Amino acid sequence: MTKQLQLKLPPLGPNLVGATGGSGTRVVTRILRAGGMYVGTNLNRAEDAMYFQSYLDDWINPFISRTCFSDSREIEREMIHNLEAPLSKYLEDFQAEEPQPWGWKNGRSMYLFPFFHHLFPRMKFLHIIRDGRDMAYSKNQNQLRKHGSLFLSSTEQEQWSSPVQSIALWSRINFLVAEYGEKNLPGQYLRIRFEDLCTAPVATIFQIFEFFGLQGNAEAITKDEVSPPDSIGRWRNEDMPTLELLHQVGGTALRKFGYGITAEFQQQDNRENKLSFYLPSNSVPELLEFPERLQNIHSQLKKSRDWLALIRTNLNSSSGG
């Protein structure tokens, strides 16, 4: 760490919640608040911590493009300096007489996951996943609009429809977040599916409370806060050609996160796009089709050693399928 925060932070935090926009994290914020976590006061209708909104707008694209979701030391000094003001504002209203868990929910925090972990080694991260096929047809495509060009090649942006671009982004960013959390934050990373919160809310709330050290009446919270939306499974009503491409592009991530591939899409799943969970930048997806160019990509983008290892692993896995 080249620079430390000048702020003195309270214990038992920060605890962060990240997700693709529209994943149902609003109810998660309410659950955390009901369990005794301080989640901030300046929140929008989606219960996002708005003090960090401009910070995420300013830093996600530079961070991803310059670090490839890995080592942030190259730009962390300025990132830390710019974080101090919104973090200080967020903590102004935190007046706990006894130690109290604290943190914030802003879905896009997951794009800066390695940076936050580097800055806060003891942080906890709750990763909310919702079926990428439903997410592809969500009206909330703000993340695709703001950050899609970092994860999609120019060809993909020109030729793919919005739902296909959406599941490509969903697949790639959530796969990276999951891989990073599983590898680097044992015991500090928890992944919850929104669908499980809807079908088994009491058990899922208990799991969240245990992870963060919270307490509350899970049954009462379920009654007050959990209401499964009609949009669950909406992808099944869409046209078959687009759904086939969704499964081709998103199959690896769908399987990883426990979303079943039904029989009619098995062929597309078997022919899955090799690039379904890579992190591209402009023309990089096309280059990734050629393993012999990996070293050139490394030189061009200054990818970390871990990032190269992940690419090679995924290429070998795809070639074997």
N, C-alpha and C positions, 0 to 999 in steps of 0.2 A: 504494500500500500504506500503510495507516494505522498499521500496527504490524508489527514484525518479530519473528520467533522469537528468544528469548534463547539458544537452544541453538546451539552451534557444530557444524555438520553435517559429516560426512566427505565427501570428493569422490566422484564417480562414483555419485551418487544424489540423490534417491530414484528408484527404478524401481517403478512400480505396475502391478498386474494387476487388471483389473476385468471383470466378466461377470455375466450373469444366473445365479442360483443353480442348480446342477445342470448347468452347461455343460461340465464336465470340467476345471476349472481345477486340481484336485488334482494331476493328472499334470504340469501346467505348472509348478507349484511345484517338483516333484521334478526336472524338467528344468533349471530355473534353478539349483537347488542343485548338480546334477551338473556344470553349466557353470561353477561358481565364484562364484555370487552368494550373498551373505548374505541370507537370507529370514526371519530371526528364529528364536527358540527356543520361544516360547509359542504353539504351533500346535494346532489341533483336528484331528479325523480328516480333515477336508476340506483340511487344510494352510492354513487361514485364519490370519492373524496376529491372535491374540485380544486383544492389547494395545489394538487399535483398535476392538474390537467395541462397547463401550459408547459410545465417541465417535461411531461411526456411528449407533447407536441414538438418541443425543441430538440429532444435528445434521442428519441427512438431511432429515427432514420440514420443520424450520424453514428450511433452506437452499432447498429446492425451492419451498416455498410463498411465500417472501419474495423470491426472486431469479429464479424461473422459469428456472433453469439458466443463469444469466448472471452479471451483476455482483454480486459478494459483498461489496462495500465496506460496505454497510449493516450487516452483522452480522459482518464478518470479525474485528474486534478480539476479541470474545468467543470466536469459533471458534479463533483462533490461541492465545489464552490457554489454552483447554481442551485443545488438541492437545499442548502442551508436556509434560505429564506422561506420557501414553502413548508419545509419541515418545522421551522420555528413557528410559523403561523398556525399550522395544524396542532401543535402542542400547547398553544396559548391557553386553550380552554380545558386542558387536561389537568384537573385538580383532584387527584386521588390521594386521600389521606393514608390509605394502605396500598401496598403494591397491587397493581391491577394490569391485566393484559391489555395491550394497546396495539393498534395497527390500522390499516386502511384497505378498502377495496376500491381498486380501479383496474378494470380488466386488463388494460394495456400494460400494467406493471410487469406482466410476464415477459414482455419484450426486453426488459432490462434486468431480467432475473440474475444473470451472472454478475452484473455490476452490483446489484443490491446485496447479493450474497457475499461478494468480496468486501463490501463496505460494512455489512452487518453479519459477521460469521455465525452468530447464534440465532439469526432470524428463523422464523417458520413461514412456510409458503403453502397455501391451500390452492390447489389447481382444480378448477371446475371445468369439466368436460361435458359437452352436449353433442348428441349425434350430428356429425358433420353434414349428413344429408339434409337434416332439418335446417341446420345453420345455412346451408347453401341457398335456401329459399326464404331466409329471414329478411325482413325489411331493413334490419340494422346491418348495413355493410360499411360502416364507418372505418373499420380497421382495413378492409380491402381498399377503400378509397385513399386512406392516408398512407398505408404501408405496403400495399400489394405490389408495387413496382419493385420492391426489394426482394420479393420472394417469387416473382413471376418473370419469365423472359419476355422480351418484346413480342415474340411470336405468340406466346400464350395469351398475352394481353390483347393482341389483335384478333386471334382466331377463336378463342374460347368465350363462351357465353358467361354472363355474370355468375350463375350458379356453379359452373365448373371452376372458374377462377376462385370463387369463394371457398370451395372445398379444398382446392390446392393450398390456399393460404392456411386454412384450418388444419389441414394435414401436416404441413411443414412446420408451422410455429408450435403446435401442440406436441408434435413428436420431439422437437428440440427441447422444449420445456420439460417434458417427461424424462427424456434421456439425461438432461442435466440434473434434475432433481433426484432421480434414482441413483445416479452415480456419486453426486457430491454432497447431498444432504440427507444421509440416512437418519431417520427419526425426526427430521425437520421438514420433510416434504410429504404432503398427503394429497392424493388425487381422488376426487369424488365425481361421480357421474350425476348429472342433473336428473336423469331418469330414475336413478336409485333413490334420490331424495324424494321423488314423487311417489314411487311405489313402496318404499320402505322408509318413510320419513323418520320414525322414532329411532330406529337403529342407526340411520345415517347421522342424525343430530347427535346421538350419543358418541358416535365416532369422531365427529367434529369437536365436540366438547372435550373429549379425552385428549385429543391432539393438542388443543390450545390450553388445557387446564381450566376449562370453564365449568359452570354449574347452572342447572336450570331444569325445569319440568319439560322434558321433551314431548310428552303427550300434549300438554297445554300449548306449547309453542307450535306443534304440528297443527292443532286445531285453529290457532290464530293466524298462522303465517303460510302454511303450505297448501297450495291449490294448484294441482296439475293443469297446465294450459291445454287448450284444444289443439294447439300447434304441434304437439308431440306426434310424430309419425306423418306429418304433412307431406313429406317427400314422396310417399306412396301414391299420391294423386297426380304426380307430374308425368311428363311424356317419357316414354321408354328410351328413345335414343339419348336424351340428356342423362337419364339415370344410369345408362350403361357407361357413359363416359365418367360420371361421378364415381362409379365403383372402380373404373380403371385407374383413375387418378388418386382416389382416396383409400384404396383397398388396404394398404399396409397399416395406415393409422386406424382405420375402422376396426380391423382385426385386433390391433394392439390394445385398443380401448374397450374391447368387448362387444362391439356392435356386429351382430351376425350378418353374414353375407348369404342371402337366400338363393335358392337353386337357380332362378332365372338370371342371376348375375354372376354365377360361378365362372363362366367362360371369361367374362371381362376381368374378374378378379385374378384368374390365372394369367391373363395377358397384361397384368397391371403395369402401368407406366413406371419405368425405372426411376423417374424423377419425383415420385409422389411425395417424398419427404425431404428433399434436398433444399438447401438454402441458396437460391440462385441470386445473381445480380446481373440484370440485363441479359447478356448473351451466355451467361455461365451454364444454364441447363443444357444447351446444345453441346458445349464443350465437355460436360460431364459424361456424355455418351461415349467418350473415348478415354479409357483408363490411362493410356500412355501420355495424356496431356495433364495428368494430375499435378506434376511438378510445376508446369507452367502456370497452372491456376494458382498454385500455392505462391509462386513468386509474384503474380499479378495482384492478388488480393491479400497477401500477407496472412494467410490462414494459419491458425494455430496447429500445433502437432495433434491435439485431440480432434480438431475438426477434420484433418486429413484422415485420421484413423476411422472416424465415423463415415466419411465418404467411401473409403475403401471397403469397409464392412458392408455398407449398403449396396455398393456395386457388386460385390461378390455374391451377396444374398440374392440380388435381382437376377444376376447371370445364372445362378443355380436354379432359379424358378422357371 
